[in-house]
Amino acid sequence: LFPTDCLVDICLLRSSAGMPAAKVSASGRVGEVVAWDPADENFTYKLRFSDGGLPEVDWFSGSSVECIGAEDSEEPSPPSMQRYRGPGPSIDAATAFDVEIVSALSGNRMCEVQADNSWCVFSLKDAIESATGIHVLDQRLVLGCEELCNSDKLCDISAPGGRLSLSLMRVESPKGDCPMCQRVDLEQSEHFVSDKRGVWWERFKKCSSC
């Protein structure tokens, strides 16, 4: 989920190393930065606390918190954004087979992945992204002289018990606005929040893919 406050859309910024820590100057409480809005001076950082005190989550101005472990900065900096890359689709060992992926331009071998006979081509592209980092939307897979469609079934193009060799051409394509997977656009949602500060509806943006 990508939470927003009631006035401005703010995406959660996550990193593989975890959230940066920040300390509230007035209370000394230390929490994780879970949202960051540099355009709002009064509600710049959203912190989540794990010390058992209340509130558990709250917004603070940029001048009221200090980053922990930062030597040259007076305020927390947003964590680096790492694009989500899933482990690829599941495989049934009984129907698995090897697929060799070569560059359509140079003919060089790019990777080899295990595929399931029940997969469609999009599932294969998902596995190729996990192996090479090439976004699924940028992949064009070619068998012989024909480009494969995402909905094509591998069982229709693979030889039983054999290997499959496909050519891959990388073509930059428009992406979704989800900052994690970039596959689809974020969908607007909301939920009811109630704590010591009051009650309100908090807007969310969520991704249906990651």
C-alpha positions as CSV (number, residue, x, y, z in Angstrom):
1,L,0.0,0.0,0.0
2,F,1.1,3.6,-0.7
3,P,-0.5,5.8,2.0
4,T,-1.4,9.4,1.6
5,D,-2.6,12.0,4.0
6,C,-6.0,13.7,3.5
7,L,-4.5,16.6,1.6
8,V,-1.7,15.4,-0.6
9,D,-0.7,12.1,-2.3
10,I,2.5,10.7,-0.8
11,C,4.1,7.4,-1.8
12,L,5.8,5.2,0.7
13,L,9.5,5.1,0.0
14,R,11.0,1.8,0.9
15,S,14.5,0.4,0.6
16,S,15.8,-3.2,0.8
17,A,17.9,-2.2,3.8
18,G,14.8,-0.9,5.8
19,M,13.5,2.5,6.7
20,P,15.8,5.3,8.0
21,A,15.4,6.2,11.6
22,A,14.7,9.7,13.0
23,K,14.3,11.2,16.4
24,V,11.7,13.7,17.5
25,S,13.6,16.6,19.1
26,A,10.9,17.6,21.6
27,S,10.2,14.1,23.0
28,G,13.3,12.1,22.1
29,R,11.2,9.3,20.6
30,V,12.9,7.4,17.8
31,G,10.9,6.0,14.9
32,E,11.1,4.8,11.3
33,V,10.4,7.2,8.5
34,V,7.5,5.6,6.6
35,A,6.5,8.6,4.4
36,W,8.1,11.8,3.2
37,D,6.5,14.9,1.7
38,P,9.1,17.6,1.0
39,A,6.4,20.0,-0.3
40,D,4.7,20.3,3.2
41,E,6.7,22.1,5.8
42,N,4.3,21.3,8.6
43,F,3.8,17.6,7.9
44,T,7.0,16.6,6.2
45,Y,7.8,13.2,7.8
46,K,5.5,10.4,8.9
47,L,7.2,8.3,11.7
48,R,6.2,4.9,13.0
49,F,7.3,4.1,16.6
50,S,7.9,0.7,18.2
51,D,8.5,1.9,21.8
52,G,4.9,1.1,23.0
53,G,4.0,4.7,23.4
54,L,1.2,6.6,21.7
55,P,0.6,7.7,19.1
56,E,2.2,4.8,17.3
57,V,2.2,6.7,14.0
58,D,2.3,10.5,13.6
59,W,3.3,13.3,11.2
60,F,6.1,15.9,12.1
61,S,7.5,19.0,10.5
62,G,11.0,18.8,8.9
63,S,12.5,21.0,11.6
64,S,11.1,18.9,14.5
65,V,13.0,15.7,13.7
66,E,16.6,14.8,13.2
67,C,18.1,11.9,11.3
68,I,20.0,9.3,13.3
69,G,23.4,8.3,11.9
70,A,23.6,11.2,9.3
71,E,26.7,13.3,9.7
72,D,26.2,15.9,7.1
73,S,22.4,16.3,7.1
74,E,20.1,17.9,9.6
75,E,17.0,16.1,8.5
76,P,16.2,12.6,7.3
77,S,16.7,12.0,3.6
78,P,14.3,9.8,1.7
79,P,15.5,6.2,1.4
80,S,16.7,5.0,-1.9
81,M,14.0,3.5,-4.0
82,Q,14.7,-0.1,-5.1
83,R,12.4,-1.4,-7.8
84,Y,10.5,-4.5,-6.7
85,R,11.6,-7.6,-8.5
86,G,9.7,-10.8,-7.6
87,P,11.1,-14.3,-7.4
88,G,9.2,-15.2,-10.6
89,P,6.3,-17.6,-11.0
90,S,6.1,-21.0,-9.3
91,I,7.4,-24.1,-11.1
92,D,6.1,-27.7,-11.0
93,A,9.2,-29.9,-11.2
94,A,7.2,-32.6,-13.0
95,T,6.5,-30.3,-16.0
96,A,9.5,-28.0,-15.8
97,F,11.9,-27.6,-18.7
98,D,14.8,-25.3,-19.6
99,V,14.4,-22.2,-21.7
100,E,17.5,-20.5,-23.2
101,I,17.2,-16.8,-23.9
102,V,19.6,-15.2,-26.5
103,S,19.9,-11.6,-27.7
104,A,17.9,-11.0,-30.9
105,L,20.6,-8.6,-32.0
106,S,23.9,-10.2,-31.1
107,G,22.9,-13.8,-30.7
108,N,24.7,-13.9,-27.3
109,R,23.3,-16.1,-24.6
110,M,21.6,-13.9,-22.0
111,C,20.2,-16.4,-19.5
112,E,18.7,-19.8,-19.0
113,V,15.5,-20.2,-16.9
114,Q,13.4,-23.1,-15.8
115,A,9.9,-22.8,-17.0
116,D,6.7,-24.6,-16.3
117,N,4.7,-26.2,-19.2
118,S,1.5,-24.5,-17.8
119,W,2.9,-21.0,-18.0
120,C,1.9,-18.4,-20.5
121,V,4.6,-16.2,-22.2
122,F,4.0,-13.4,-19.6
123,S,5.0,-15.8,-16.8
124,L,8.1,-16.6,-18.7
125,K,8.9,-12.9,-19.0
126,D,8.4,-12.6,-15.3
127,A,11.1,-15.3,-14.7
128,I,13.4,-13.6,-17.3
129,E,13.1,-10.3,-15.4
130,S,14.1,-12.0,-12.2
131,A,17.1,-13.5,-13.9
132,T,18.3,-10.5,-16.0
133,G,16.6,-7.4,-14.5
134,I,15.0,-6.5,-17.9
135,H,11.4,-5.2,-17.2
136,V,8.6,-7.5,-18.4
137,L,7.1,-4.6,-20.4
138,D,10.4,-4.1,-22.2
139,Q,10.7,-7.7,-23.4
140,R,9.9,-8.9,-26.9
141,L,10.3,-12.7,-27.2
142,V,10.7,-14.1,-30.7
143,L,10.5,-17.8,-31.8
144,G,11.9,-18.2,-35.3
145,C,10.6,-15.1,-37.0
146,E,7.4,-14.6,-35.0
147,E,7.0,-12.5,-31.9
148,L,5.2,-14.3,-29.1
149,C,2.1,-12.8,-27.4
150,N,1.9,-12.5,-23.6
151,S,-1.1,-14.9,-23.6
152,D,0.5,-17.6,-25.7
153,K,0.9,-20.9,-23.8
154,L,4.3,-22.5,-23.5
155,C,2.8,-25.9,-23.9
156,D,1.9,-24.9,-27.5
157,I,5.4,-23.9,-28.5
158,S,7.7,-26.2,-26.6
159,A,8.7,-29.7,-27.5
160,P,7.8,-32.3,-24.8
161,G,10.7,-32.9,-22.5
162,G,13.0,-30.8,-24.6
163,R,14.7,-27.4,-24.4
164,L,13.3,-24.2,-25.9
165,S,15.4,-21.4,-27.3
166,L,14.0,-17.9,-27.7
167,S,15.4,-14.6,-28.9
168,L,14.8,-11.5,-26.8
169,M,14.7,-7.9,-28.0
170,R,14.7,-5.2,-25.4
171,V,12.3,-2.3,-26.4
172,E,11.8,0.6,-23.9
173,S,8.0,0.8,-23.3
174,P,5.7,3.0,-21.2
175,K,5.6,2.0,-17.6
176,G,3.0,2.1,-14.8
177,D,3.3,4.8,-12.1
178,C,3.9,2.3,-9.3
179,P,7.4,3.2,-8.1
180,M,8.1,-0.4,-6.9
181,C,7.2,-2.6,-9.9
182,Q,6.4,0.0,-12.6
183,R,4.0,-2.6,-14.2
184,V,0.7,-0.9,-13.6
185,D,-0.7,2.4,-12.4
186,L,-1.5,2.8,-8.7
187,E,-5.2,2.6,-7.7
188,Q,-6.8,5.1,-5.3
189,S,-8.3,3.7,-2.1
190,E,-9.0,4.8,1.5
191,H,-9.6,3.5,5.0
192,F,-10.9,4.9,8.3
193,V,-8.3,5.9,11.0
194,S,-9.0,6.5,14.6
195,D,-6.5,7.3,17.3
196,K,-5.7,9.9,20.0
197,R,-5.5,12.7,17.4
198,G,-9.1,12.1,16.2
199,V,-10.8,10.2,13.4
200,W,-10.4,10.7,9.7
201,W,-10.3,8.9,6.3
202,E,-6.8,8.4,5.0
203,R,-6.3,8.0,1.3
204,F,-4.1,5.2,-0.1
205,K,-2.6,4.3,-3.4
206,K,-2.1,0.6,-3.9
207,C,-0.6,-1.5,-6.6
208,S,-2.5,-4.6,-7.9
209,S,0.8,-6.1,-9.1
210,C,3.3,-6.1,-6.3
